[in-house]
Amino acid sequence: MASAQTTLHTRSTLVVVPTLVQTQSKELVFTLTADDFTLTDDGVPQKVTLEEESKRSLSLVVLVQTGGDARGQFPSYEKLETMLVSLLGAAPNEASIVNFDSRPEGASPFTSDIAQWRDAINHPDVGDKGAAIFDSVAYALELLKDRPAGNRRAILLISQEHDAGSKTSMKEIVRDLGETNTAIYSVTFSAEKTAARQAFKDPAHLNPPLHVGDGDYQAYFNLSEPLRLILGAMQKNTSAEVATLSGGEWSSFDNAGELAEDLGVLTNHVRNSYVLSFYPTSADPGLHTIKVRLTHHPEMIVSARGTYWASGP
């Protein structure tokens, strides 16, 4: 009589943690090994593997804001395609380009030759008044879920600092980032400064008349603009916040030269990050807190994602 066989199914999710190490003077450190890193998951030490970055292909979604005040930054985009080619590197690394305003537009297919989208990248069409950053990040995460499981996943977000019009919540973004091991790299411009500069370039126009006493007077200055600048400056930089939560980086730009410089630094960092990975010892679903430190080099600066999201059984 044949004995009954029992099949045991286990589920263990690999958590990938890109980690940048710098000296106090911001010089990159290249000589560390897995033994130099200590990683804890909700305070519990984990066994860490240090992977070779080159062994994992990169799947990158580039989100470029074209709506709202982004049109004032279109001159900064004019050589963006060349910058992205440098950031992406050679095949099999791949990228998909998505423009967004109040909603994400259709994505280009993932490709290793993004130069074929040169005109659309360097000279995008003007979008509507929206800047739905969270909705667009959620859209990019859905695109990345279909890429090969072994690929590194990343989003490059080129946008204003503040979300305008998204229906997706920050909590949903944090959960999806943690489930997909995706890092966000955010490069932002100030919508308020860009709008103010654009106002001087646009043809002059008269504002609605002001009624004072017994007469109407033509207003040449819109008194609501200074208020918008103040309120805008008071808001959180949500683009930077979501990048930090994912373990990525953020920087700001105001012109083409600064955008090129930021993406140059980012290219260097993406290519020279350590890729740590571990299989969690805890199966508890929900948000987990990660801490990465250097055992023997406390003076060095370590930048890594601070959370991941574990799905339930």
C-alpha positions as CSV (number, residue, x, y, z in Angstrom):
1,M,0.0,0.0,0.0
2,A,1.5,3.3,-1.1
3,S,1.9,5.8,1.7
4,A,0.2,9.1,1.5
5,Q,2.4,12.1,0.6
6,T,2.0,15.5,2.0
7,T,3.2,18.5,0.1
8,L,4.3,21.5,2.2
9,H,3.9,24.9,0.5
10,T,5.9,27.7,1.9
11,R,6.0,31.3,0.8
12,S,9.1,33.4,1.3
13,T,9.5,36.8,-0.3
14,L,13.0,38.2,-1.1
15,V,13.3,41.8,0.0
16,V,15.8,43.9,-2.0
17,V,17.4,46.9,-0.4
18,P,19.5,49.2,-2.6
19,T,22.0,50.9,-0.2
20,L,24.2,53.9,-0.9
21,V,27.3,54.4,1.3
22,Q,29.2,57.7,1.4
23,T,31.9,59.3,3.4
24,Q,31.1,62.5,5.4
25,S,32.5,64.4,2.4
26,K,29.9,62.7,0.1
27,E,32.5,60.4,-1.7
28,L,31.1,57.0,-2.7
29,V,32.5,53.9,-0.9
30,F,33.0,50.8,-3.0
31,T,35.0,48.4,-0.9
32,L,32.5,47.0,1.6
33,T,31.4,43.3,1.9
34,A,28.2,41.7,3.2
35,D,29.9,41.3,6.7
36,D,30.2,45.1,6.9
37,F,26.4,45.5,6.9
38,T,23.9,44.9,9.7
39,L,20.2,44.9,8.7
40,T,17.3,44.6,11.1
41,D,13.6,43.9,10.3
42,D,11.4,45.3,13.0
43,G,14.5,45.2,15.2
44,V,15.4,41.6,14.5
45,P,18.8,41.0,12.7
46,Q,18.6,39.4,9.3
47,K,21.0,37.3,7.2
48,V,22.0,39.6,4.4
49,T,23.3,38.8,1.0
50,L,25.3,41.3,-1.0
51,E,24.4,41.0,-4.7
52,E,26.4,42.2,-7.7
53,E,24.4,45.1,-9.2
54,S,25.3,44.1,-12.7
55,K,23.5,40.7,-12.3
56,R,20.1,42.3,-12.0
57,S,18.7,44.1,-15.0
58,L,17.0,47.4,-14.4
59,S,13.3,48.1,-15.3
60,L,12.8,51.8,-15.0
61,V,9.6,53.9,-15.5
62,V,10.3,57.6,-16.2
63,L,7.4,59.8,-15.1
64,V,7.6,63.3,-16.6
65,Q,5.1,66.0,-15.6
66,T,3.6,67.9,-18.5
67,G,0.6,69.4,-16.8
68,G,0.1,72.3,-14.4
69,D,3.1,74.6,-14.3
70,A,5.4,72.1,-15.9
71,R,5.2,73.9,-19.3
72,G,7.5,76.5,-17.8
73,Q,10.2,73.8,-17.4
74,F,9.9,72.5,-21.0
75,P,13.2,74.2,-22.0
76,S,14.8,72.1,-19.2
77,Y,13.5,68.9,-20.9
78,E,15.1,69.6,-24.3
79,K,18.1,67.2,-23.8
80,L,16.3,64.9,-21.4
81,E,16.5,61.9,-23.7
82,T,20.3,62.1,-23.8
83,M,20.4,62.2,-19.9
84,L,18.0,59.2,-19.7
85,V,20.2,57.1,-22.1
86,S,23.1,57.7,-19.8
87,L,21.1,56.8,-16.7
88,L,19.6,53.7,-18.2
89,G,22.9,52.2,-19.5
90,A,23.1,49.3,-21.9
91,A,20.6,46.4,-22.6
92,P,19.1,44.4,-21.0
93,N,18.2,47.4,-18.9
94,E,14.9,48.8,-20.0
95,A,12.7,51.9,-19.6
96,S,9.1,53.0,-20.2
97,I,8.3,56.7,-20.6
98,V,5.0,58.1,-19.1
99,N,3.9,61.7,-19.3
100,F,1.3,62.9,-16.8
101,D,-0.9,65.8,-16.0
102,S,-4.2,65.2,-14.1
103,R,-3.7,61.6,-15.1
104,P,-0.9,59.4,-16.5
105,E,-0.9,59.2,-20.3
106,G,-0.3,56.0,-22.2
107,A,3.1,54.5,-21.6
108,S,5.7,53.8,-24.2
109,P,6.6,50.1,-24.4
110,F,9.6,49.0,-22.3
111,T,12.7,49.3,-24.4
112,S,16.5,49.4,-24.1
113,D,16.5,52.0,-26.9
114,I,14.7,55.0,-25.5
115,A,16.3,57.3,-28.2
116,Q,13.4,56.2,-30.5
117,W,11.2,58.4,-28.2
118,R,13.5,61.4,-28.5
119,D,10.9,63.9,-29.7
120,A,8.2,62.9,-27.3
121,I,10.7,63.1,-24.4
122,N,12.5,66.3,-25.3
123,H,9.4,68.2,-26.6
124,P,6.3,66.9,-24.9
125,D,2.8,68.2,-25.5
126,V,1.4,70.6,-22.9
127,G,-1.0,68.9,-20.5
128,D,-3.9,70.2,-18.6
129,K,-3.8,72.0,-15.2
130,G,-3.3,68.9,-13.1
131,A,-0.2,67.2,-11.5
132,A,-1.5,63.8,-10.2
133,I,1.8,62.6,-8.8
134,F,0.5,59.8,-6.6
135,D,-1.9,58.5,-9.3
136,S,1.0,58.4,-11.8
137,V,3.3,56.6,-9.3
138,A,0.6,54.0,-8.8
139,Y,0.3,53.6,-12.6
140,A,4.1,53.1,-12.9
141,L,4.0,50.5,-10.1
142,E,1.4,48.5,-12.0
143,L,3.6,48.6,-15.1
144,L,6.6,47.3,-13.1
145,K,4.6,44.4,-11.6
146,D,4.6,42.8,-15.0
147,R,8.4,43.0,-15.5
148,P,10.6,39.9,-14.8
149,A,10.7,39.0,-11.2
150,G,14.5,39.1,-11.0
151,N,14.8,42.7,-12.3
152,R,15.5,45.7,-10.1
153,R,12.6,48.1,-10.3
154,A,12.8,51.9,-10.1
155,I,10.8,55.0,-11.0
156,L,12.4,58.3,-12.0
157,L,9.9,61.1,-11.2
158,I,10.4,64.5,-12.8
159,S,7.8,66.8,-11.4
160,Q,6.7,69.6,-9.2
161,E,7.0,69.2,-5.4
162,H,3.3,68.9,-4.5
163,D,0.6,66.5,-5.7
164,A,-2.4,68.1,-7.3
165,G,-5.5,66.1,-8.0
166,S,-4.6,62.4,-7.2
167,K,-7.1,60.0,-5.8
168,T,-4.4,57.5,-4.7
169,S,-3.4,57.9,-1.0
170,M,0.1,57.9,0.4
171,K,-0.7,54.7,2.3
172,E,-1.5,52.9,-0.9
173,I,1.8,54.1,-2.4
174,V,3.8,52.9,0.6
175,R,2.1,49.5,0.5
176,D,2.7,49.0,-3.3
177,L,6.3,50.3,-3.0
178,G,7.0,47.8,-0.3
179,E,5.4,44.9,-2.1
180,T,7.3,45.5,-5.4
181,N,10.8,46.4,-4.1
182,T,10.6,49.6,-6.1
183,A,12.9,52.6,-5.5
184,I,11.8,56.1,-6.5
185,Y,14.2,58.8,-7.6
186,S,12.6,62.2,-7.5
187,V,13.9,65.4,-9.3
188,T,11.6,68.3,-8.5
189,F,11.0,71.9,-9.6
190,S,9.1,74.6,-7.7
191,A,5.7,75.0,-9.4
192,E,5.4,78.5,-7.7
193,K,8.8,79.8,-9.0
194,T,8.2,78.3,-12.4
195,A,4.8,79.8,-12.7
196,A,6.1,83.2,-11.6
197,R,8.8,83.1,-14.2
198,Q,6.4,82.0,-16.9
199,A,4.1,84.9,-16.1
200,F,6.8,87.3,-17.4
201,K,7.1,85.3,-20.6
202,D,3.4,85.1,-21.5
203,P,1.7,87.9,-23.3
204,A,0.4,90.6,-21.0
205,H,-3.2,90.4,-20.0
206,L,-5.5,92.5,-17.9
207,N,-7.0,91.2,-14.7
208,P,-10.7,91.7,-13.8
209,P,-11.6,95.3,-12.8
210,L,-11.5,96.1,-9.1
211,H,-14.5,98.0,-7.7
212,V,-13.4,100.7,-5.2
213,G,-15.9,103.3,-3.9
214,D,-17.8,104.7,-6.8
215,G,-15.6,103.6,-9.5
216,D,-14.0,100.6,-11.3
217,Y,-10.3,100.4,-11.7
218,Q,-8.3,98.1,-13.9
219,A,-6.0,95.8,-11.9
220,Y,-2.7,95.0,-13.7
221,F,-1.5,92.7,-10.9
222,N,-3.3,89.6,-9.7
223,L,-3.2,89.9,-5.9
224,S,-4.0,86.2,-5.5
225,E,-0.6,85.1,-6.9
226,P,1.5,86.2,-3.9
227,L,-0.9,84.2,-1.7
228,R,-0.5,81.1,-3.9
229,L,3.3,81.4,-3.6
230,I,3.1,81.5,0.2
231,L,0.7,78.6,0.5
232,G,2.6,76.6,-2.0
233,A,5.9,77.0,0.0
234,M,4.1,75.8,3.1
235,Q,3.1,72.5,1.7
236,K,5.2,69.3,2.1
237,N,7.4,68.2,-0.7
238,T,5.4,65.1,-1.4
239,S,7.6,64.0,-4.3
240,A,10.7,64.0,-2.0
241,E,8.8,62.3,0.8
242,V,7.7,59.3,-1.4
243,A,11.3,59.0,-2.7
244,T,12.7,58.9,0.8
245,L,10.2,56.3,1.9
246,S,11.2,54.0,-1.0
247,G,14.9,54.2,-0.2
248,G,15.6,56.4,-3.3
249,E,16.8,59.9,-3.5
250,W,15.5,63.4,-4.3
251,S,17.0,66.6,-5.6
252,S,15.7,69.9,-7.1
253,F,16.3,71.8,-10.2
254,D,15.4,75.2,-11.7
255,N,16.8,75.0,-15.2
256,A,18.3,72.6,-17.8
257,G,21.8,72.8,-16.3
258,E,20.7,71.9,-12.9
259,L,18.5,69.0,-14.2
260,A,21.5,67.6,-16.1
261,E,23.7,67.9,-13.0
262,D,21.1,66.2,-10.8
263,L,20.6,63.3,-13.2
264,G,24.4,62.9,-13.6
265,V,24.8,62.5,-9.8
266,L,21.8,60.1,-9.8
267,T,23.3,58.0,-12.6
268,N,26.5,57.6,-10.5
269,H,24.6,56.7,-7.4
270,V,22.2,54.2,-9.1
271,R,25.2,52.4,-10.7
272,N,27.3,52.3,-7.5
273,S,24.7,51.3,-4.9
274,Y,25.1,48.1,-2.9
275,V,22.2,45.7,-3.5
276,L,21.4,44.0,-0.2
277,S,18.8,41.3,0.0
278,F,17.3,39.1,2.6
279,Y,14.5,36.6,3.3
280,P,12.5,37.9,6.3
281,T,12.4,35.6,9.3
282,S,9.0,37.1,10.2
283,A,5.9,36.2,8.3
284,D,3.8,39.0,9.9
285,P,1.8,40.8,7.2
286,G,1.8,44.6,7.0
287,L,4.4,47.3,7.2
288,H,7.9,46.3,8.4
289,T,10.6,48.7,9.4
290,I,14.1,48.2,8.0
291,K,17.3,49.6,9.5
292,V,20.7,49.3,7.7
293,R,23.9,50.3,9.4
294,L,27.6,49.6,9.1
295,T,29.1,47.5,11.9
296,H,32.6,48.8,11.8
297,H,32.2,52.2,10.1
298,P,29.7,54.3,12.1
299,E,31.2,57.5,10.6
300,M,30.0,56.7,7.1
301,I,26.6,57.8,5.7
302,V,24.2,55.0,4.8
303,S,21.1,55.6,2.7
304,A,18.6,52.8,2.3
305,R,14.8,52.2,2.3
306,G,13.3,52.2,5.7
307,T,10.2,50.0,5.1
308,Y,8.7,47.1,3.2
309,W,5.2,45.7,3.0
310,A,4.6,42.0,3.6
311,S,1.4,40.6,2.1
312,G,-0.7,38.1,4.0
313,P,-1.0,34.4,3.2
